[in-house]
Amino acid sequence: MTQYLYGASIQGIQSFIFQTNKLKEIIGASEIIENISTNYFTEFLKEQNISTGYEKIMMAAGNIKFIFDNESDIKKVVRNFPKKVIQKAYGITISQAVIKYDGELQKTHIDKLEIKLKTARNKVELPLDLSLNIIKNAPRTGKSGVAKDNDNKVIDKATLQKNKKSNGVLLTNKLVENTLDDKFVSDFKYLSNKKNKIAVIHVDGNGLGRILQQMGKKIEENGNSEQLKTAFAKFSTQLDASTIKAAKDAINKVFDAENKLNIKFRPIVLGGDDLTVVCDANKAIEFTEEYLKLFEENTKENLKGLVETYNLDEFKNGLKAAAGIAYCNEKYPFHYAVDLAEALCGEAKKRSDRKNSCLMFHNIQSSFFTSFSDYKDNELTIGNIEFDFGPYYVEKGLGVEKPSIDAFKELYKEFKKENSPISSLRNWLSELYSNKEHAQSTLNRINQMAEEGKYDHESLNEILAKLFDKKMTLKNLLVEKDGKQKTIIYDILQIKSIND
């Protein structure tokens, strides 16, 4: 029997969600994308009077894959679905592809579909909200105005759609059950801490491509079409469930979600292996660490059946993930913070070789973001000394060059004590920029004070040794890491300057 493998991929999600600095509009945009990614395709099929003759393979995170039996049905979908989607969310585009095949579905069919989808992404789509000279433009976006907001300012169609959808019900209901949306705040100023700092967190899973390839290869060897469809659908469902449960449980633990109103946390993207949230800066590292642990635990449990069936031993302890945390002022252009969080996540993946769950963070102090490498060159490097000490790992005891998050938090706690040498170390760090001889004199003075019993240097040295395999002490704060001289003190000072 001839069948049709249909795939759709939504583009422009990032710019659609993050092109504004108003949290209410970001929430609305997230809700629109969540609806399109999960529920809307099946609703659309009902609108087209297609009630049978199709099977879902995947529907999450902007990716849709279905199998259709009927040629007339697939023609309806290809002709009408993009129009419906871009009318529902002005500013996004959608690419489609179809693979016609006879007999059983094979992994090669899915591979061909992905290639066709990549090709389709290169086709230029004309936006629906092209600006005409006779139409007044919305000042914030430069697009054609269609209405006025509560402040009597002209807004475009996309902004109007986001404002109408800004209840946040879909995403927040995944995280906090049986509650009204007002548990989560809807303005950046209510999210920030007393220093007006917020944190943007982006997390992405490791090894998804490998697990799908290994599954597909194993199933192809057995030649079982039904098994292929079932396995891919199950993987998609279980991965999504693992991500949601990890986020939900981490919120309950870190933000005490069952007992408090107005939690200083907002989900922006939640699905597949992706998580993007904005929260109170004070809670960012604690939440991220908890989420990474729970993501590993949940994927270990939920994917156990697939791991055993297809001999995926590499993943028997769960999937690993990397996270980036960008700290910024509540009024800082939000899309720059998102870009940095994603860049930090990518850097953490690269440095960990995708083998361990870890995080990196940075406190934004410049006016804009271009790339993490530019930040590193301009703010985090003096000669051969670098200040980006991360990533910090969830797992303890990984050895040289893999400091744990727990040990970092322990060191930060020691430096928060009133009698710690943190002020002197701040001077030492500043002098590294200007005069290394003066910097060494400052470090010598710090250690002299330690010998005089001015503070508990034994505890500090013990924790420093934990962080870097016994090589880092107050006398040796510059250590060889990644082929460079690095110090952890900059990261400690960053978190101290951010937290209340």
C-alpha positions in Angstrom: 0.0 0.0 0.0 1.2 3.5 -0.9 1.6 5.8 2.1 2.9 9.4 2.6 5.3 10.4 5.3 4.6 14.1 6.1 7.0 16.4 8.0 6.6 20.1 9.0 9.1 22.3 10.8 8.4 25.7 12.2 11.1 28.4 11.7 11.5 31.8 13.3 10.4 30.6 16.7 13.2 32.4 18.5 12.6 35.8 16.9 8.9 35.4 17.2 9.1 34.9 21.0 12.1 37.1 21.9 11.8 40.1 19.7 10.1 42.0 22.5 11.2 43.1 26.0 7.7 42.8 27.4 7.3 39.6 29.4 3.5 39.5 28.8 4.2 39.4 25.0 6.9 36.8 25.4 4.5 34.6 27.4 1.8 35.0 24.7 4.2 34.1 21.9 5.3 31.0 23.9 1.7 29.9 24.3 1.0 30.3 20.5 4.1 28.2 19.6 3.2 25.6 22.3 -0.3 25.3 20.8 1.0 24.9 17.2 3.7 22.4 18.4 1.3 20.1 20.3 -2.5 20.5 19.7 -3.1 22.5 16.6 -2.2 20.0 13.9 -4.8 17.5 15.0 -7.3 20.4 15.3 -6.4 21.5 11.8 -7.0 17.9 10.5 -10.6 18.0 12.0 -11.1 21.4 10.3 -10.2 19.8 7.0 -12.6 16.9 7.6 -9.7 14.4 8.0 -10.7 12.1 10.8 -9.0 8.8 9.8 -6.2 7.5 7.7 -3.3 9.1 9.5 -0.9 8.2 12.3 1.2 10.5 14.5 4.9 9.9 14.7 6.1 13.1 16.4 4.5 16.4 17.4 6.7 18.5 19.7 9.0 21.5 19.8 8.0 22.8 16.4 8.5 19.5 14.6 5.6 17.5 13.2 5.7 14.1 11.6 2.6 12.1 10.5 1.9 9.2 8.1 -1.1 9.5 5.8 -2.9 6.8 3.7 -4.7 9.0 1.3 -3.2 11.2 -1.4 -6.1 13.7 -1.4 -5.7 14.2 2.4 -2.0 14.9 2.1 -2.6 17.4 -0.7 -5.1 19.2 1.6 -2.5 19.4 4.4 0.3 20.6 2.2 -1.9 23.3 0.6 -3.7 24.6 3.7 -1.6 24.0 6.8 1.2 26.7 6.2 -1.5 29.4 5.6 -3.3 28.5 8.8 -0.1 28.5 10.8 1.3 31.8 9.6 -2.1 33.4 10.1 -2.1 32.1 13.7 1.4 33.5 14.4 2.4 36.5 12.2 6.2 36.4 11.9 6.9 32.6 11.8 7.4 30.5 8.7 6.9 26.8 8.1 8.6 24.3 5.8 7.0 21.1 4.7 8.1 17.9 2.9 6.5 14.6 1.9 8.0 11.2 1.1 5.9 8.8 -0.9 6.7 5.1 -0.2 5.3 1.6 -0.8 5.4 -1.1 1.8 6.8 -0.6 5.2 8.3 2.6 6.7 12.1 2.4 6.8 14.7 4.6 8.5 15.8 5.7 5.0 12.4 7.3 4.4 12.8 9.4 7.6 16.3 10.4 6.6 15.1 11.5 3.1 12.3 13.5 4.8 14.8 15.4 6.9 16.9 16.2 3.8 13.9 17.6 2.0 12.9 19.6 5.1 16.4 21.2 5.2 16.1 22.1 1.6 12.6 23.6 2.1 13.9 25.8 4.9 15.9 27.7 2.3 12.8 28.9 0.4 12.0 32.5 1.1 8.5 33.2 2.5 6.9 36.6 2.1 5.6 37.9 5.5 1.9 38.6 5.8 2.4 41.9 7.5 4.4 43.7 4.8 4.4 47.4 5.6 2.6 49.7 3.1 3.3 53.5 3.0 -0.4 54.2 3.6 -0.4 52.2 6.9 0.9 53.6 10.2 3.7 51.4 11.6 4.0 50.2 15.1 6.9 52.2 16.7 8.4 49.3 18.6 8.5 46.8 15.7 8.4 48.9 12.5 5.6 46.6 11.2 2.1 47.6 10.0 -0.1 48.8 12.8 -3.5 47.0 13.2 -4.6 48.1 16.7 -3.8 50.1 19.8 -2.8 48.6 23.2 -3.9 49.7 26.6 -1.5 52.6 26.5 -3.0 53.8 23.3 0.1 52.9 21.3 -0.1 51.4 17.8 0.8 47.7 17.7 1.3 45.2 14.9 -0.7 42.0 14.3 1.9 39.7 15.9 1.9 41.8 19.1 -1.9 41.8 19.1 -1.9 38.0 18.9 0.6 37.6 21.7 -1.3 40.0 24.0 -4.5 38.0 23.4 -2.7 34.7 24.2 -0.8 36.0 27.2 -2.6 34.0 29.9 0.2 31.5 30.0 -2.2 28.6 30.6 -0.6 25.9 28.4 2.9 26.0 29.7 2.2 26.8 33.4 -0.4 24.0 33.6 2.4 21.6 32.7 4.3 22.8 35.8 1.8 23.6 38.5 -1.4 21.7 38.7 -4.8 22.9 39.8 -3.8 26.5 40.1 -4.5 29.9 38.5 -1.9 31.4 36.3 -1.3 34.2 38.8 1.1 31.9 40.6 3.7 33.0 38.0 4.4 36.7 37.7 3.9 38.4 34.3 6.4 41.3 34.4 10.2 41.3 34.5 10.2 43.8 37.4 8.4 41.3 39.6 10.9 38.5 38.6 14.1 40.3 39.5 15.8 40.3 42.9 16.6 43.3 45.1 19.5 44.2 42.8 17.2 44.2 39.7 18.8 41.1 38.3 17.0 38.3 36.4 18.5 35.1 35.0 17.7 33.5 31.6 18.4 29.8 31.6 18.6 27.7 28.5 19.1 23.9 28.7 19.5 21.4 25.9 19.9 17.6 26.0 23.0 15.8 24.8 23.1 12.8 22.5 19.6 12.9 21.0 20.9 12.4 17.5 23.0 9.4 18.5 20.1 7.7 20.3 17.8 8.1 17.3 20.4 6.9 14.9 21.1 3.8 17.0 17.4 3.0 17.4 16.8 3.4 13.7 19.7 1.2 12.8 18.7 -1.5 15.1 15.1 -1.5 13.9 16.2 -1.4 10.3 18.2 -4.6 10.9 15.0 -6.3 12.2 13.0 -4.9 9.3 9.9 -4.1 11.4 8.0 -1.0 10.2 5.5 -0.9 13.0 8.4 -1.1 15.5 10.0 2.0 13.9 6.9 4.1 14.2 6.2 3.0 17.7 9.8 3.5 18.9 10.1 7.0 17.5 6.7 8.0 18.8 7.5 6.6 22.3 10.9 8.3 22.4 9.3 11.7 21.6 6.6 11.2 24.2 8.9 10.0 27.0 11.5 12.6 26.4 8.9 15.4 26.6 7.5 13.9 29.8 11.0 13.7 31.3 11.6 17.4 30.6 8.3 18.5 32.0 8.5 16.4 35.1 12.1 17.6 35.8 11.1 21.2 35.5 8.0 20.7 37.6 9.8 18.9 40.4 12.7 21.4 40.3 10.3 24.3 40.7 8.5 22.6 43.6 11.8 22.1 45.4 13.5 25.4 44.7 10.6 27.8 44.6 8.2 26.0 47.0 5.5 26.2 44.3 2.9 24.4 46.4 2.7 27.1 49.1 3.6 30.4 47.5 1.8 32.7 45.1 3.7 34.8 42.5 6.6 32.4 41.9 9.5 34.4 40.5 9.8 32.1 37.5 8.5 31.9 34.0 8.7 29.1 31.4 9.3 30.3 27.9 10.1 27.1 26.0 9.3 23.7 27.4 9.2 20.6 25.3 11.3 17.8 23.7 14.7 18.2 25.4 14.6 22.1 25.3 14.0 24.3 28.3 14.2 28.1 28.3 13.1 29.9 31.4 13.5 33.3 33.1 13.6 33.6 36.9 14.9 35.4 40.0 18.7 35.6 39.7 19.1 34.3 43.3 17.6 31.0 42.4 19.1 30.3 39.0 22.1 28.0 39.8 20.0 26.1 42.4 17.2 25.5 39.9 19.5 24.6 37.0 21.4 22.1 39.1 18.2 20.5 40.3 16.7 20.4 36.9 19.8 18.7 35.3 19.8 16.0 38.0 16.1 15.3 37.6 16.4 15.3 33.8 19.0 12.5 34.1 16.9 10.6 36.6 13.7 10.9 34.6 15.2 9.9 31.2 16.9 7.0 32.9 13.5 5.8 34.1 11.3 6.7 31.2 13.7 5.5 28.4 14.6 2.3 30.2 12.4 0.2 27.9 13.9 1.6 24.7 17.4 1.3 26.1 16.9 -2.4 26.9 15.1 -3.2 23.7 17.7 -1.6 21.4 20.8 -2.2 23.4 21.4 1.6 23.9 23.9 1.0 26.8 25.4 4.5 26.4 22.2 5.9 27.7 21.3 3.4 30.4 22.0 6.1 33.1 19.8 8.7 31.4 20.5 11.5 29.0 22.9 14.3 30.0 22.2 17.9 29.3 24.1 21.3 29.2 22.8 24.6 30.5 23.7 28.3 30.1 22.7 31.0 32.5 22.8 34.6 31.4 22.3 37.2 34.2 21.2 40.6 33.3 19.3 43.7 34.5 15.5 43.4 34.3 15.5 46.2 31.6 18.3 44.7 29.5 17.3 43.8 25.9 15.9 40.3 26.5 16.9 38.7 23.1 20.6 39.4 23.9 20.3 37.6 27.2 18.6 34.6 25.4 21.4 34.6 22.8 24.1 34.5 25.5 22.3 31.8 27.5 22.2 29.6 24.3 25.8 30.4 23.5 26.9 29.4 27.1 24.9 26.2 26.8 26.7 25.4 23.5 30.1 26.2 25.1 29.3 23.9 28.1 28.4 21.1 25.6 31.6 21.6 23.7 33.9 21.7 26.8 32.2 18.6 28.4 32.3 16.7 25.1 28.6 16.1 25.7 29.5 13.4 28.2 28.4 15.0 31.5 25.6 17.3 32.7 27.0 20.8 33.4 26.4 24.5 33.3 28.1 27.8 32.5 27.1 31.3 33.5 27.9 34.9 32.8 26.8 38.3 34.2 26.1 40.7 31.3 27.8 44.0 31.9 28.1 45.4 28.4 25.4 47.0 26.4 24.9 44.3 23.8 25.8 40.7 22.9 27.6 39.6 19.7 29.1 36.2 20.6 30.6 34.4 23.6 34.0 34.4 22.0 33.8 38.3 21.9 32.9 38.4 25.6 35.8 36.1 26.3 38.3 38.2 24.4 37.0 41.6 25.7 36.1 40.8 29.3 37.4 37.5 30.3 41.1 37.5 29.1 44.3 39.2 30.2 47.2 38.0 28.2 47.4 34.2 28.9 45.0 34.4 31.9 41.3 33.6 31.3 38.4 34.0 33.8 35.9 31.6 32.3 36.5 28.8 34.7 33.4 26.7 33.9 31.6 24.6 33.1 30.5 23.3 36.5 29.4 19.7 36.7 26.4 18.0 38.4 28.4 14.9 39.1 31.0 15.1 41.8 34.5 13.6 41.8 35.1 13.8 38.0 38.7 14.8 38.6 41.0 17.3 37.0 39.4 20.2 35.1 35.8 19.2 36.0 34.7 21.2 39.1 31.4 20.3 40.6 28.5 22.7 41.1 28.3 21.6 44.7 31.9 22.5 45.4 31.4 25.9 43.7 28.4 26.7 45.9 30.3 25.6 49.0 33.2 27.9 48.1 30.8 30.8 47.5 29.2 30.2 50.9 32.7 30.4 52.5 33.5 33.6 50.7 30.2 35.1 51.9 31.3 35.0 55.5 32.2 38.3 57.0 35.8 37.4 57.8 36.6 36.0 54.3 39.3 37.6 52.1 36.9 38.3 49.3 37.4 42.1 49.2 41.2 41.6 49.0 40.7 39.0 46.3 38.6 41.5 44.4 41.6 43.9 44.5 43.9 41.0 43.4 41.7 40.4 40.4 41.7 44.1 39.5 45.4 44.3 39.8 45.9 41.4 37.4 44.5 43.7 34.7 47.0 46.5 35.5 50.1 45.2 37.3 50.9 41.5 38.0 53.6 42.4 40.5 51.1 44.3 42.6 48.7 41.4 42.2 51.2 39.0 43.6 51.9 41.3 46.5 48.2 41.4 47.3 48.0 37.6 47.2 51.1 37.4 49.5 49.3 39.7 51.9 46.2 37.6 51.8 48.2 34.5 52.7 50.0 36.4 55.5 46.6 37.3 57.0 45.7 33.6 56.7 48.8 32.7 58.7 47.8 35.3 61.3 44.4 33.6 61.7 42.3 36.4 60.2 40.0 33.9 58.6 39.4 30.2 58.2 41.9 29.5 55.4 41.9 25.8 56.0 38.3 25.5 55.0 38.9 27.7 51.9 41.9 25.6 50.9 40.0 22.4 51.4 37.1 23.5 49.1 39.5 25.0 46.5 41.3 21.6 46.4 37.9 19.9 45.8 37.3 22.2 42.9 40.5 21.5 41.1 42.1 18.2 42.1 44.1 19.5 45.1 46.1 21.9 42.9 44.2 25.1 43.7 44.8 26.9 47.1 44.9 30.5 48.3 48.6 30.6 47.4 47.9 29.2 43.9 44.7 30.7 42.5 45.9 30.6 38.9 45.8 27.0 37.7 46.4 25.3 34.3 43.0 24.4 32.8 42.2 23.8 29.1 45.8 24.8 28.2 45.4 28.2 29.8 45.9 29.9 33.2 42.5 30.3 34.9 41.1 31.4 38.2 37.7 30.7 39.8 37.6 34.0 41.7 36.0 35.9 38.9 33.0 33.5 38.9 32.7 33.8 42.7 32.7 37.6 42.4 30.1 37.5 39.6 27.6 35.5 41.7 28.3 37.8 44.7 27.6 40.9 42.7 24.3 39.3 41.4 22.7 37.8 44.5 21.0 39.8 47.2 
